[in-house]
Amino acid sequence: MNQLETFEIEVNHTTGVIKLSKMPGDCTAFKIPRDKMGAFLGNTNELDKCGVYFLLADGQTREVYVGESEPVAKRMKQHLQNPQFAWEEAIVFVGSGNLTWGKGDIKYMEHGLYTELTQCSQYRLMNGNTPQQATVVHPNVWNSIIDGIKVLVPFLGHPKLFLRRNTIQNAITSNSKRSVQKNRS
């Protein structure tokens, strides 16, 4: 029987930062508004770890960049100074607890998330290059974490990020068939 997984949610209403901790896969997630990122990085060392992240924009054109870094804080500072696009917030996942994330692990996850986004996303993918897939000792562990990330991102405000294109097409087709049937009645 599967056990229900739980995690803790912390919301800082002053900074707008949301933190999910004690998550499956020994990871911690952060949702950080771009305009609060500099202050957040100045007040914490929680992103001084290996991690994967999304930079997201929900303007007229939805855009996403997926990346990895060791440490994430350094890369976030670079993205603030030299933005590739007008991202509005970051969602960051870093290792915590007993599972140590290494460079190969985060490269493996970045590639897996990028690959998913090429098949699923209703967002324009802003990566300039396709991330290289790394070899890891226990891919099932990292695939499980990737699956957890795909489940959590919608709850952090981006429900369409991992929505499969064929799911949308099936919903449109199904709704069109229902409309035709109603009109015939």
C-alpha positions in Angstrom: 0.0 0.0 0.0 1.3 3.5 -0.9 1.9 5.8 1.9 0.7 9.4 1.6 3.7 11.7 1.4 3.6 15.0 3.3 5.7 18.2 3.3 5.7 21.5 5.0 4.8 24.8 3.4 6.1 28.2 4.5 4.8 31.4 3.0 6.6 34.7 3.6 4.0 37.3 2.8 6.6 40.1 3.0 8.9 38.6 0.4 6.4 36.5 -1.5 8.7 33.5 -1.2 7.1 30.1 -0.8 9.1 27.2 0.6 8.2 23.5 0.5 10.3 21.4 2.7 10.5 17.8 3.9 9.5 16.7 0.5 9.9 13.2 -0.9 13.3 12.7 -2.5 15.0 14.8 0.1 14.5 18.1 -1.7 13.3 21.5 -0.8 11.5 23.8 -3.3 11.3 27.6 -3.4 9.1 29.9 -5.5 10.8 33.3 -5.6 9.6 36.4 -7.3 12.3 38.0 -9.5 12.0 41.3 -7.8 12.7 39.7 -4.5 15.5 37.3 -5.6 18.4 39.6 -4.7 17.1 40.3 -1.2 16.3 36.6 -0.7 19.8 35.5 -1.7 21.3 38.1 0.6 19.4 36.7 3.6 19.8 33.0 3.2 22.3 30.3 2.2 19.6 27.8 1.3 20.4 28.0 -2.4 24.2 27.4 -1.8 23.6 23.8 -3.0 23.3 21.9 -6.2 19.9 22.2 -7.7 17.6 22.5 -10.7 15.4 25.5 -11.4 12.9 27.0 -13.7 12.7 30.7 -14.7 9.2 31.5 -15.7 7.3 34.3 -17.4 3.5 34.3 -17.7 3.1 37.4 -19.8 1.5 37.5 -23.3 3.9 34.7 -24.2 4.5 32.1 -21.6 8.2 31.4 -21.4 10.4 29.0 -19.4 14.1 28.3 -18.9 15.2 25.1 -17.1 18.7 25.0 -15.7 21.0 23.4 -13.1 23.7 24.8 -11.0 26.3 24.1 -8.3 25.4 26.2 -6.4 22.1 27.6 -7.5 22.6 31.0 -5.7 25.5 31.9 -7.9 23.5 31.1 -11.1 20.5 33.1 -9.9 22.7 36.1 -9.4 23.9 35.7 -13.0 20.4 35.5 -14.3 19.5 38.7 -12.4 22.4 40.5 -13.9 22.2 39.2 -17.4 18.6 38.1 -18.1 18.0 36.0 -21.2 14.4 37.0 -21.2 12.0 38.9 -18.9 11.4 36.1 -16.4 9.1 36.9 -13.5 9.8 34.2 -10.9 12.0 31.2 -10.2 11.1 27.8 -8.9 14.1 26.2 -7.5 14.6 22.6 -6.2 17.7 21.8 -4.1 18.8 18.7 -2.3 18.3 18.5 1.5 18.2 15.8 4.1 20.2 12.6 3.6 20.4 12.6 -0.2 23.3 14.6 -1.5 22.8 16.0 -5.0 25.9 16.1 -7.1 26.7 17.7 -10.5 25.9 14.5 -12.5 22.6 14.2 -10.6 21.4 17.7 -11.4 22.6 17.5 -15.0 20.5 14.2 -15.3 17.5 16.0 -13.8 17.9 19.1 -16.0 18.0 16.9 -19.1 14.9 15.0 -18.0 12.9 18.1 -17.2 14.0 19.8 -20.5 13.0 16.7 -22.4 9.6 16.7 -20.7 9.1 20.4 -21.5 9.8 19.8 -25.2 6.9 17.3 -25.3 4.5 19.0 -22.8 4.9 22.6 -22.4 2.4 25.3 -23.3 5.4 27.6 -22.6 8.1 28.7 -25.0 11.3 27.0 -24.0 14.1 29.6 -23.7 17.1 27.4 -23.4 19.7 28.1 -26.0 21.1 24.6 -26.0 19.8 21.1 -25.2 21.2 20.0 -21.9 23.5 17.0 -21.9 22.2 13.8 -20.2 24.6 12.6 -17.5 24.9 9.0 -16.4 23.8 8.4 -12.8 24.1 5.3 -10.6 20.5 5.1 -9.6 18.3 6.7 -12.3 15.1 5.5 -10.7 15.8 7.8 -7.7 16.3 10.8 -9.9 13.4 9.9 -12.2 11.2 9.8 -9.0 12.4 13.3 -8.0 11.7 14.5 -11.6 8.1 13.1 -11.3 7.7 14.8 -8.0 8.8 18.1 -9.5 6.3 17.7 -12.3 3.5 17.2 -9.7 4.5 20.2 -7.6 5.1 22.9 -10.2 1.4 23.2 -11.0 0.6 23.8 -7.3 3.3 26.6 -7.4 1.3 28.6 -9.9 2.1 27.0 -13.3 -0.6 24.3 -14.0 0.1 24.2 -17.7 3.9 23.8 -17.6 3.8 20.0 -17.8 0.5 19.7 -19.5 1.0 17.3 -22.4 0.0 18.7 -25.8 -1.9 15.5 -26.8 -3.9 15.9 -23.5 -5.0 19.4 -24.6 -5.8 18.2 -28.2 -7.9 15.3 -26.8 -9.8 17.8 -24.5 -10.4 20.1 -27.5 -11.6 17.2 -29.6 -13.7 15.8 -26.8 -15.3 19.2 -26.2 -15.9 19.7 -29.9 -17.7 16.3 -30.1 -19.9 17.2 -27.1 -20.8 20.6 -28.7 -21.7 18.9 -32.0 -23.9 16.3 -30.1 -25.6 19.1 -28.1 -26.3 21.0 -31.3 -27.9 17.9 -32.9 -30.2 17.4 -30.0 
